[in-house]
Amino acid sequence: MSLKLYFHPLASFCHKALIALYEGRIAFEPVIVDLADERSSTAFKVVWPMAKMPVLRDEARGHTVAESTIIIEYLDTYYPGGTPFLPLTEDRAWQTRLWDRVYDHYVQEPMQKIVTDRLRPSGSSDPFGVERAAAQLREAYAMIEPALESRTWMVGDDFTLADCAAAPALFYANTVVPFGPAHRNLPAYLDRLMARPSFARVLDEAQPYFSLFPMEKKPQIARRS
């Protein structure tokens, strides 16, 4: 098989790449990486020395592609399927890239700060940093909420790169800093994202790993019959 994706089923940035692969019905070989396992970690570093997931390896084209956004743009270019993840019009394309960056930098990163703080050894936590991260999430929510007014997806009626970024970011962020009473559009948008078959599949596959999530409130997904 030409494509291999190196990932972990619990990792939010990996979810972002998986959504794109499932949206496009793109065949690939999944390679689960366990960075706590020396053999798995060593093998992964041969593919990508920075040891950050996800990483896509395209054997047919001889390329190793890192970073979730770049992976999705690569798939859009060389393995297109269905609706483009980057809209064809320039105006909607830059908006899509902007919201992709918003979710990565202002939702994913502070969410991960809060989560990883729980993994620190006893006595080395960073309460000030965690509080700043929580404040940044609330600021991001306040910016995103009105932008979703009268929209099905982040930049309109089509599912794009921005929605691939939003799905795992909001799913996990809502667990660590829940949406508030003033948020009407955000919860509805997250519900639509979770109902999307591509993200629903990602969540189903992640379900066995949620017990490892280092928070009292574990991520929850609705059981599907």
Secondary structure, 3 states (H helix, E strand, C coil): CCEEEEECCCCHHHHHHHHHHHHCCCCCEEEECCCCCHHHHHHHHHHCCCCCCCEEEECCCCEEEECHHHHHHHHHHHCCCCCCCCCCCHHHHHHHHHHHHHHHHHHHHHHHHHHHHCCCCCCCCCHHHHHHHHHHHHHHHHHHHHHCCCCCECCECCCCHHHHHHHHHHHHHHHHCCCCCCCCHHHHHHHHHHHCHHHHHHHHHHHHHHHHCCCCCCCCCCCCC
